[in-house]
Amino acid sequence: QVQLQQSGAELAKPGSSVKISCKASGYPFSSYYISWIKQTTGQGLEFIGYISSGSGGTNYNEKFKDKATLTVDKSSSTAFMQLSSLTPDDSAVYYCARSDYSSYVGSYWGQGVMVTVSS
Amino acid sequence: DIQMTQSPSSMSVSLGDTVTITCRASQDVGIYVHWFQQKPGKSPRHMIYRATNLPDGVPSRFSGSRSGSDYSLTISSLESEDVADYHCLQFDEFPLTFGSGTKLE
């Protein structure tokens, strides 16, 4: 069955970076896109961007262009998102999701990673 | 960016109710709307795809409809397991954008 397994919670200091992972299984990894979504209590769900798992091509929401960097490692069927220059506003739950139903965000989501930015 | 104005933000419900949640798109997004259900501490679950279609495993009491730029999720005969947050998503135009969510209480 399709699974997206994300890495564990992160506690980071302001100004630092974190890199979270999303390991896929149960489907041909290179045939789908992986998207990343931010969830906060105040802002709800926000689409960060997507990466083609086959080509590595990316497309970022302008709002997150200087914040997030998306990469993939096809050998391990894993997608990564690095968040840089962290501020408390980056504290959120971050989800990865697989493309499906003609959409970059479909039925399969990771369990989410809580990132907390605090000094 | 396309705005998805979702209403209501919260709703008090009772078992057996018929519940309708609406998202209004700021411009035409065609059929390219999904609906998700989310319970506390869990990932969103896909309930409706392309405005009106049910993914496998979603109970038939859930339905989606479209009237112009208004997209609705309807739950007939609400069951206790349906009490959750619901989110719409437009994927017609990049960046994809979500509604602000509806909490069923």
Contacts between the chains, C-beta under 8 A, distances in Angstrom:
chain1	res1	chain2	res2	distance
A	35	B	96	7.6
A	44	B	87	7.2
A	44	B	98	6.0
A	44	B	99	7.6
A	44	B	100	5.1
A	44	B	101	5.2
A	45	B	44	7.6
A	45	B	87	5.8
A	45	B	89	7.7
A	45	B	98	4.1
A	45	B	101	7.5
A	46	B	98	7.1
A	47	B	95	5.1
A	47	B	96	4.2
A	47	B	97	6.6
A	47	B	98	7.1
A	49	B	95	7.7
A	59	B	94	6.4
A	61	B	94	7.9
A	61	B	95	3.9
A	62	B	95	7.2
A	63	B	95	7.7
A	95	B	43	6.1
A	95	B	44	7.6
A	100	B	46	7.7
A	100	B	49	7.8
A	101	B	34	7.3
A	101	B	46	8.0
A	101	B	49	4.2
A	101	B	50	6.3
A	101	B	53	7.9
A	101	B	55	7.8
A	102	B	32	7.6
A	102	B	50	7.0
A	102	B	91	7.7
A	103	B	32	7.2
A	103	B	34	6.3
A	103	B	49	7.5
A	103	B	89	7.8
A	103	B	91	4.2
A	103	B	96	7.6
A	104	B	91	6.5
A	104	B	96	6.3
A	105	B	34	7.1
A	105	B	89	6.3
A	105	B	91	6.7
A	105	B	96	6.2
A	106	B	34	7.7
A	106	B	46	6.4
A	106	B	49	7.4
A	107	B	46	4.0
A	107	B	49	7.8
A	107	B	55	5.6
A	109	B	43	4.0
A	109	B	44	5.9
A	110	B	43	6.7
A	111	B	43	5.8
A	112	B	43	5.8
